[in-house]
């Protein structure tokens, strides 16, 4: 491409101008199958697919369901453009009939029904997160985009939720992952779904603008290294907050530096003058939001003294600084040392709030780091988390699958040598049963004709594949898990906003017993089927097993 | 959000309508720093930042540089919209001056110069992939989007290159990762940069349309399970290829089933009739492209016999099927069994090409799987790779950093207790020195005033930090690594298209010695500095070291 023509071509991105992903963002085999279905007159067979996963991520025992709103919008906008059709004509063999391309260009998802668990609900293996019903060729085409929209959203939301559990409710969690995400859109999804999973904010400004997520951030090491000495502070002044009297802020800082050096026991000629200059400039710009990154040179000998110097000068002018950030070193040790110094300053100058200044930590933190910091002890108030959160380093993919379970009212089942991989065929209803204390006891799938369990009555819940595993459950509450979201070409159930989803997610997690949530050897939450469904599955399984096999 | 209003809001995605990412896709601290620079009159200080990484990914010793074109386009389009400014007014404190927002709304990257290694070049730690020079506040704002665009692109391109090295040049490699990528855009980036790294095609149709990548795919398990028996094959016919004579294709298949059952030793009543029906329908749709997924039920007892049945019937009508895909089980064993059967059919019916039918494998394959298959022996011609490729499971983030190295002609350096983390300050020139056989010997960084090494003359190359590591190199070729791509508001160097970049990448990799490329304990490629630059770094280092420290 010549330099001049870089931008001459029309961009066709992953999303249409309304932000919904393009129908063509799919695997080619969905198109070739659509043609084969069409060719054999099977395209309108009534099919049901279940979207589910087989194992919770991160060696945990829960998953947060996220991404549904984007799926519903996909259905609402599902259409192949003229240029899509032209492209497909080039890709498919020349014998493919015009009528097929006509069929594709008229295709919508209006004959499709999408039922799903509410977004922001904790979900478990085997229970469909989404069930989608409609003309075989259409629902087949939806497989790839639906998986794409659910897989990462649910994975990263679950990851965020695990960080929240590790850090505890009283810590502030910020997502800083944009630079390490899978491109621009990956970064935006990460911000959105981490907030849903329980984070408090993001550094990603566009995510703030688009989704109303609180945005946070102060400055980088480069800001500090860009200053060499105090001569670079071009304006020396700051106004006193109450009476706007102009004060020489540099002089004031130097006075405080002297006062503090004996109390904090630092050497004035060992602190970095460039760092002090940077903090002064940052304080002049954000006198009431001063949060300084103090590890560019040496936390104890330079960064912390410089911060205290500027913070006390701000205090004298009536401002209240925020705190500091640590981005390297031993976070347990350093955070406690910092807190000690804050306490010392607070006591020495009778500024009690100084002791409670915020300590942010942000150095390549993962879930295990937080658990380890908890064990060692630390004084961190806020974690800024990037790479490990957004890339889900511990397990970078959730294995959601999309399985055909019924065609024209006849159940379908893919056999597998691995019993865990056998799908649960046919249309199903799913409920979550709760105990008297509001704790989730078990998820239960039934055949469509069956009545849900009655409150206060015992109901036999069976393991889907293991004969001997069964138990009576007496539910105090029975909650249907699936709701129709899209039917007859319309969105028929409200899609809550992100803040509502975030609250919902937190509430949903609270219904889980602690032992399902712990990091080490969590107890699997039980997913069960009714006796009728159990028999149905196993009869069908037997029927599909080749003669002569030892089942 | 109510159901009706789902799509009422204007979408503001990560990219503008021309596909370039938005200026607001950045970390908030870039904006707060911009304000602090502006406030202290430092925003136009002339700054130089280097973008580089410190360690190659995947425990390897090379990285493929990718993502440059998107960076150049970012600069070309870098602008804050009115609605961005309105949003920033809400986010920043109320005291922030109107003049600052005016400054932001007039901001462009026209005063920025971007130099870079050519995209599609193999690169190494510490050598800047991109050097960007311009007004401090502007180049600081570019940090996050540049890192976002380079990090994943280079990581996944490198991963693809490693899969190519593992599989060998004669295998076909297809990228199947869309459903497991970080959302739609992540999937598209994966397809684009895997192709650059040496893959032959993708399943991602939109990537095919946008970037001209060959798209590949046949059918899924659902296609097979959607058929129960031969009665579902609504049209029985297929036309003979040469004379278009209509033939009952089902009958023909059943004849071939009988013929083959004795030769291949399978039981007609043990093959799945639904699977046979599915293969027949697929063959009717794609008689010259028939590639069947044969592991839905049982590869040996059902899938393979059914494929051979339909394939020989197609052959009788003058068509040539493509082959089979295996998506589960022991790929080494199964691929060899399949090849044996292909050979047997080829010999029994004198159809020599049958032996060379394509065997595709696609079951959760990673780099180690391919190495293990190579060791065990296999007969796979083509690998379809998804999750592990696009999520880069082995290491899901490349740690690119963006470091300030110079302000107003004065070098800058962030100290670190970890010597490997010390940055190389100041403006630098970089060259790659080659030997007589075209092998890359060493990368060499010089001070701007220094002349590059002369051909055939010895030049002392020094390790950037370790005193004792040095060697004379006599280059047969000296290649400048950096070129200006963006200057004075214009793209000034051609941006090759994806196919050219793919060729370039493959050539660049060929210049590396085999021991740098091997999987187990690869030899690190040497990155060096001139004696002058070495002295410069170490003098500056000493100068920045606090008094009283044992360096």
Interface residues (C-beta under 8 A of the other chain):
Chain A: X1 X2 X3 X4 X6 X7 X11 X12 X13 X14 X15 X17 X18 X19 X20 X21 X22 X24 X25 X26 X27 X28 X29 X30 X31 X32 X33 X35 X36 X37 X39 X40 X41 X42 X45 X47 X49 X69 X72 X73 X76 X77 X83 X84 X87 X88 X91 X93 X136 X140 X143 X144 X145 X147 X148 X149 X151 X152 X153 X156 X176 X178 X179 X180 X181 X182 X183 X184 X185 X186 X187 X188 X189 X190 X203 X204 X205 X206 X208 X209 X210 X215 X216 X217 X218 X219 X220 X221 X222 X223 X225 X226 X228 X232 X233 X234 X235 X269 X270 X272 X281 X282 X284 X285 X286 X288 X289 X296 X297 X298 X301 X302 X328 X329 X387 X390 X391 X392 X393 X396 X397 X399 X400 X402 X403 X404 X407 X410 X412 X413 X414 X415 X416 X417 X490 X491 X492 X493 X494 X495 X496 X497 X546 X547 X548
Chain B: X1 X2 X3 X4 X6 X7 X11 X12 X13 X14 X15 X17 X18 X19 X20 X21 X22 X24 X25 X26 X27 X28 X29 X30 X31 X32 X33 X35 X36 X37 X39 X40 X41 X42 X45 X47 X49 X69 X72 X73 X76 X77 X83 X84 X87 X88 X91 X93 X136 X140 X143 X144 X145 X147 X148 X149 X151 X152 X153 X156 X176 X178 X179 X180 X181 X182 X183 X184 X185 X186 X187 X188 X189 X190 X203 X204 X205 X206 X208 X209 X210 X215 X216 X217 X218 X219 X220 X221 X222 X223 X225 X226 X228 X232 X233 X234 X235 X269 X270 X272 X281 X282 X284 X285 X286 X288 X289 X296 X297 X298 X301 X302 X328 X329 X387 X390 X391 X392 X393 X396 X397 X399 X400 X402 X403 X404 X407 X410 X412 X413 X414 X415 X416 X417 X490 X491 X492 X493 X494 X495 X496 X497 X546 X547 X548
